[in-house]
Amino acid sequence: MGPPGPHAPWQELSRTTVYEKYGRSVVEVRYRLPSGSVDTFSVREDRPSVAVLALTPAGEILLTRQFRPGPGQFVYELPGGYVGNEESPLDAAERELLEETGYHGDTAVVGHCFGDSYSSSVKFCAIARNCTLRQPPQPDDTEFIEVLSVRPQQLRGLLRAGDVTDVDLAYLGLDALGLL
């Protein structure tokens, strides 16, 4: 019998939380690998989130711009946030779009992806068509958001420049709307 194949299971040996705050945590997970060796991996555990590619009747896409501590600078983002405990991704998408931009539209969840290979988070992509302004934005206390509207080609330029978070969800949304 030869060495284990690439799909041989990893055996979890232990799991220890090393940090926890704001519903996020980092855990150290020890695995016995298919080769028999043991190694420890840091995994970020996070709640599910959603981002909305929102399109106005004029064909413009709503973006937010705000300072983010990770990159330490202002970045463009799709409106979005965490899915609440008793909330569906669709409900969270509608809530986040309204809170962050003041807009509401015909919303649908069109896909999802993983945060990254060392994260347990699932990120949902929603689209919203025919978005119209319903109320002033009502961001959280730690959010200082500028709401912008851009043409699809401008969004693609921002994506190529690396100035947008959730690039994966932006492309899922553009694809779902036939705007690639």
C-alpha positions as CSV (number, residue, x, y, z in Angstrom):
1,M,0.0,0.0,0.0
2,G,1.4,3.4,-1.0
3,P,1.3,6.8,0.8
4,P,-2.1,8.3,1.6
5,G,-3.9,10.1,-1.2
6,P,-4.7,13.8,-1.3
7,H,-8.2,13.1,0.0
8,A,-7.3,11.1,3.0
9,P,-9.0,12.6,6.1
10,W,-7.2,14.7,8.7
11,Q,-7.8,13.7,12.3
12,E,-8.5,16.6,14.7
13,L,-6.7,16.0,18.0
14,S,-7.5,19.2,19.9
15,R,-9.0,22.6,19.6
16,T,-8.1,25.6,21.9
17,T,-9.6,29.1,21.7
18,V,-6.7,31.6,21.9
19,Y,-8.7,34.8,21.3
20,E,-12.4,35.8,21.3
21,K,-14.1,39.2,20.9
22,Y,-17.0,40.7,19.0
23,G,-18.3,37.3,17.9
24,R,-14.9,36.4,16.3
25,S,-12.4,34.0,17.6
26,V,-9.0,32.4,16.7
27,V,-8.6,28.8,17.6
28,E,-5.5,26.6,17.4
29,V,-6.4,23.2,16.0
30,R,-4.0,20.2,16.2
31,Y,-4.4,17.6,13.4
32,R,-2.8,14.3,12.6
33,L,-2.1,14.6,8.9
34,P,-2.5,11.7,6.4
35,S,1.3,11.3,6.6
36,G,1.0,10.5,10.3
37,S,2.7,13.8,11.4
38,V,1.0,16.2,13.8
39,D,0.8,19.9,13.1
40,T,-1.1,22.9,14.6
41,F,-3.1,25.4,12.5
42,S,-4.6,28.8,13.5
43,V,-8.2,29.1,12.3
44,R,-10.3,32.2,12.4
45,E,-13.9,31.4,13.4
46,D,-16.4,34.0,12.4
47,R,-20.1,34.4,11.9
48,P,-21.7,34.2,8.5
49,S,-21.7,37.5,6.6
50,V,-23.4,38.9,3.5
51,A,-22.6,41.6,1.0
52,V,-25.0,43.2,-1.5
53,L,-24.3,44.2,-5.0
54,A,-27.1,46.8,-5.3
55,L,-28.2,48.3,-8.6
56,T,-30.3,51.5,-9.0
57,P,-32.9,51.9,-11.8
58,A,-30.2,54.1,-13.5
59,G,-27.9,51.1,-13.7
60,E,-25.5,52.4,-11.0
61,I,-24.0,50.2,-8.3
62,L,-24.1,51.4,-4.7
63,L,-20.8,51.3,-2.8
64,T,-19.7,52.4,0.6
65,R,-16.4,53.9,1.5
66,Q,-15.1,53.9,5.0
67,F,-11.9,53.5,7.1
68,R,-11.1,49.9,7.9
69,P,-8.6,48.9,10.7
70,G,-7.2,45.8,8.9
71,P,-5.7,47.6,5.9
72,G,-5.5,50.9,7.9
73,Q,-7.0,53.0,5.2
74,F,-10.3,54.0,3.5
75,V,-11.6,51.2,1.2
76,Y,-14.6,50.7,-1.0
77,E,-17.1,48.0,0.0
78,L,-20.4,46.5,-1.0
79,P,-23.0,47.2,1.7
80,G,-23.1,44.3,4.1
81,G,-22.3,42.8,7.4
82,Y,-22.9,39.8,9.7
83,V,-26.0,37.6,9.6
84,G,-27.8,37.8,12.9
85,N,-28.5,34.6,15.0
86,E,-32.2,34.4,14.1
87,E,-31.8,35.9,10.6
88,S,-31.5,34.5,7.1
89,P,-28.8,35.7,4.7
90,L,-31.6,37.4,2.7
91,D,-33.0,39.2,5.7
92,A,-29.5,40.3,6.7
93,A,-28.8,41.6,3.1
94,E,-32.0,43.7,3.1
95,R,-31.3,45.0,6.6
96,E,-27.6,45.9,5.9
97,L,-28.4,47.6,2.6
98,L,-31.0,49.8,4.3
99,E,-28.9,50.5,7.4
100,E,-25.7,51.4,5.5
101,T,-27.1,53.2,2.4
102,G,-30.8,54.0,3.1
103,Y,-31.7,52.1,-0.1
104,H,-34.1,49.2,-0.6
105,G,-34.6,47.0,-3.6
106,D,-35.7,43.6,-5.0
107,T,-33.1,41.4,-3.2
108,A,-32.0,37.8,-3.8
109,V,-29.1,35.7,-2.4
110,V,-27.2,34.4,-5.5
111,G,-24.2,32.5,-4.0
112,H,-21.7,32.1,-1.3
113,C,-18.0,31.4,-0.7
114,F,-15.6,30.7,2.1
115,G,-13.7,33.5,3.8
116,D,-10.3,31.9,3.1
117,S,-8.7,28.5,3.7
118,Y,-7.9,29.3,7.4
119,S,-11.3,30.7,8.3
120,S,-14.6,28.9,9.1
121,S,-16.6,31.9,7.8
122,V,-19.1,31.7,5.0
123,K,-19.8,34.9,3.0
124,F,-23.1,35.2,1.1
125,C,-23.6,37.3,-2.0
126,A,-26.8,39.0,-2.6
127,I,-28.0,41.2,-5.4
128,A,-30.6,43.9,-5.2
129,R,-32.3,45.4,-8.3
130,N,-34.3,48.6,-8.6
131,C,-32.8,50.1,-5.5
132,T,-34.3,53.4,-4.4
133,L,-33.6,55.7,-1.4
134,R,-36.1,55.0,1.4
135,Q,-34.5,56.7,4.4
136,P,-31.3,58.3,5.6
137,P,-28.5,55.7,6.3
138,Q,-28.4,54.4,9.9
139,P,-24.9,52.9,10.4
140,D,-23.7,51.4,13.6
141,D,-21.8,53.6,16.1
142,T,-18.4,52.5,14.8
143,E,-19.3,53.0,11.1
144,F,-18.7,56.3,9.4
145,I,-19.9,55.6,5.9
146,E,-19.8,57.5,2.6
147,V,-22.4,56.1,0.2
148,L,-21.4,56.3,-3.5
149,S,-22.9,55.2,-6.8
150,V,-20.7,54.0,-9.7
151,R,-21.2,52.6,-13.1
152,P,-20.3,48.9,-13.5
153,Q,-17.1,49.7,-15.4
154,Q,-16.0,52.0,-12.6
155,L,-16.5,49.1,-10.1
156,R,-14.5,46.8,-12.3
157,G,-11.7,49.4,-12.3
158,L,-11.8,49.6,-8.5
159,L,-11.7,45.8,-8.3
160,R,-8.7,45.6,-10.6
161,A,-6.9,48.4,-8.6
162,G,-7.3,46.4,-5.3
163,D,-9.3,49.1,-3.6
164,V,-12.4,47.0,-2.8
165,T,-13.0,44.4,-0.1
166,D,-15.0,41.3,-0.9
167,V,-13.7,41.1,-4.4
168,D,-15.1,37.5,-4.7
169,L,-18.6,38.6,-3.8
170,A,-18.5,41.6,-6.1
171,Y,-17.6,39.3,-9.0
172,L,-20.4,36.9,-8.0
173,G,-22.8,39.7,-8.0
174,L,-21.7,41.2,-11.3
175,D,-21.9,37.8,-12.9
176,A,-25.4,37.2,-11.5
177,L,-26.5,40.5,-12.9
178,G,-24.9,39.8,-16.3
179,L,-22.5,42.8,-15.8
180,L,-19.1,41.1,-16.2
